Amino acid sequence: MNTNSRRKFIKNTIAGSALLAVGLKGWSETIKKWSGSNSFYQPGNTSFETGYEQTPLPYAYNALEDIIDAATMEIHYSKHAAAYAKNLKEAAVAEKIDTTKPLEDALAKTSAYSTKFRNNGGGHYNHELFWKCMRPKQDNNKPAVKLLEKIESSFGSFEQFKTQFTDAAKTRFGSGWAWLYTNQGQLKIGSTANQDNPLMDLPSVEHKGFPILCLDVWEHAYYLKYQNKRADYIENWWKLVNWDFVETRLNG
């Protein structure tokens, strides 16, 4: 190979390597975007970040009467949810999770951690969100115009949205959650088992995205008042939805 040919070969090799590197980087970003949950949670939005400590309820135990009774709220918050927070902190210490970062950061990497972290990290996050998604009951409870229009364009009508969400909650076998979440700017409805949620990078979590509304359908959330009548609990719960809070998450 003469000198000019050798130079041309080296130049083409370097250029090809650079293009390959760019292509691989782009593919890597695409894989990260679709396989993990980091694309759904935007770090730095402190109004939506969840810590590792249990925060106070935004209302009194009896504030959601007569939809959710005071005894259920007290047990749910001070026993069930408190236990998730306690066990989560234990898991974080044992697994050297950086608790100076928001919990969402670790939930996006749930597959790297233990079952204890998965169950209690999910349990803590889900409940912290759930409390904020409710307020004292309002008759004819509906979102404001902007969110209502988004829901209507996504699901056909507000009533169709409620039917789909209610079905997701009613048909979740055993314990779990129903979700309204965003994915690529689109509103979606789904459910997860146990304490899983859409932020988790787990194959078993079918519905991945950024949660903006959730409903707890574990029996401890309603059994004292409704016994086995989950459908009645769900139907009444619509009067409690804090649509103002939901809209802030949509716009965030």
N, C-alpha and C positions, 0 to 999 in steps of 0.2 A: 504494500500500500504506500503510495507516494505521500509527500508532506501535505499537499493540498487536500487529498482524500482523507488523510488522518484527521486534519483539522475540521473538515466538514463532518466527519463521523462523530467526533467529540462534541461539536456544537449541537448536532441533532440529538445526541444522547442526553445532553444536559437539558435541552428544551423539552424533550419527551419526559424526562424525570420530573421536571417542574410541573408540566401539565398533569402527569399522573398524581403528583402530590396534591394539587388543587382538586382533582377529581375525587381522590380518596377522602380529602377533608370534607368536601361537600357531601359525599355519601355517608361519612361518619356522622355529620350533623343531621342528616335525614334519618338515619337509624336512631340516633338519640331522641329526635323529635317524636318518632312514632313508637319506640319501644319503651321509653321511660315517661315519667310523669313531670319531669322538670319543665317541659314545655307548657304545662297547664298552670303551674304555680309561678308567679313572678316575684322573685325575691326583692325585698326592699319596700314592698307595699305593707307598711307596718300596721295599717288598719285591719288587715286580714290575717296577720301572722298569729300563730298559736304557740304559746309557751308550754312549759312542762309543769306548770303549777295550775291547780284548779282556781278559776276566777269566780267571784261572787255571782250568784244568780242576779239577773237584771230586774227581778221582781220578787215579791214575797211568795212563800209557798202556796198561799191561798189565792194568788192573783189570777190564776187561770180557771178558777171555779166558774161554772159547774162542769166544764169540759174535762179538766184534769183536776182531781181532788187534791187537797193539801197534803194528805197522808202519802199519796203516791209521789207527789213532787218531793217531799222531804226525804223519803226513802230512796228515791231515784237519784237525787242529787247528793245527799250526805252519805249514802252507803255505796250504791253501785258506781256512780261516777267518781266518787272519792277514791274508791279502791283502784280504779283504772289509773288515776293520777299517781297514786302511791306506787303501784307496781311498775308503771312506766319509768318513774325515776330510778327504781332499782335496776331495771333493764338497761337504762341509759348509762348508769355507772358501770355495770358489769361489762357492757359492750363498748365502753369508751366512746359514746356518742356525744358530740359537741352540743351541749345544751344551751350554749350562747347563741346558736343559730335557731331559727324557728323550727317547730316540729315538722312543718310541711317539708322541709329539706330532707329530713330522715325518712319520712313516709314515702317520698319519691324513690327511695332506695330500700324499701321494705324487704325485698328479696335477699338483701345482704345481711339481714339481722335475724334474730331468733323468733320463734313462735310467740314467746313472751312479749317481745317488742311489738310484733304484729297485732296481737290481740289487745294489748293495753295502749299502745300508741294510737291504734284505730279507735278504741273505746274512748280515750280521752279526747281526741280530735272531734269525733262525731258528736259527743255530748256537748262540748264547748260550742259547737256550731248550732246544735239543736236548740239549746236554750235561747240563743239570739234570734232564731227563726220564729219565735213565738212572742205574743203580747196578749194582754187581756182581751177577751172575746169581743168581736165586733160583728153585728148582723150585716148581711150583704157585704161581706169582707172581700174586696177586690183590689188588685194592684192599681197604681196610678196609671195615667194614660200611656206613658212611654213604654213601661214594662208590659202593660196589657196589650198594646199593639204588637210588641215583639212576640208575646205568647200566642196571640191570634194568628200572626203570620207563620209561626212555626208549627202550630197544631190545628189550625182551622178555626178554632174558637176557644174561649176560656173554658167553656163547659167540656169540650173535647179534651182539653189539657187536663182538667180535673179528673175526667174519666180514666185517661191513660195513666196518670200518676196514681190514682186510687187503685187501679188494677195492678200496677207494679207493687204497691204496698200489700194488697190483699193476697196476691199470689206468691209472694216471697215465702217459700217453704221454711218452716221453723223460724229461727230468729234472724233478724237482719234489719236493713234500712232501705227506704225508697229515696231516690235522688232526682232533683232537677239540677243539671250541670251544663256547662258550656264546653264545647270542643270545636276548635277552629272557627270560633265566632257563632256557632250554631247551638241553639238550645236542644238538649236531649233529656230523655227520661230513662231511668234504669233502677236497678236494685242490686244490693250486695248482701252476701251472707255474713252472719255473725257481726264482727266489728270492722270488716273491710270497708274501704271507701274508694272513690274514683281516683284519688291521688296515687294509689299504690301501684308499683310496677310489677304486679303479679299476673301470671297468665289466667288465673282463675277469676280475676276482676275483669269482666267483659266490658263494663262501662267506664271508660277513662276520660277524665276531664277535670274541670274546676268546679267544685260543688257550690251552688248558690242557695239551695234549699234542701232540707232533709227531714225525714220522718222516721222516728224510732218505732219499729214494730216488734221489738222484744216484748214478751209478755209482762215483764216487770214494769213496762211503761204504761200499762193500762189495766192490768188484771184486777186490782182491788175494786175498781168501779165497773168495768165492763166484762169481767170474767173471760169467757172464750169468744166474746163478740168483737173481734178485731174490726170488722166492717163498720160497726157503730162508732167505735173510737175514731176511725179514719174520717168518717163522714162528719163528725162533730169537730174534729181537729181543724178543718178548713176555716172555722171562725176565729182561730187563734193565730193564723199565719201573719207574721210581721212583714208585709209586702214592702214596706219602706226599707227595711234591712236587706231584703232580697234584691231590691233594685240597686242598692249601693254596691253589692257584690257583682251584679251584672255590669255595672258601669265602671267598676274598678279596674 
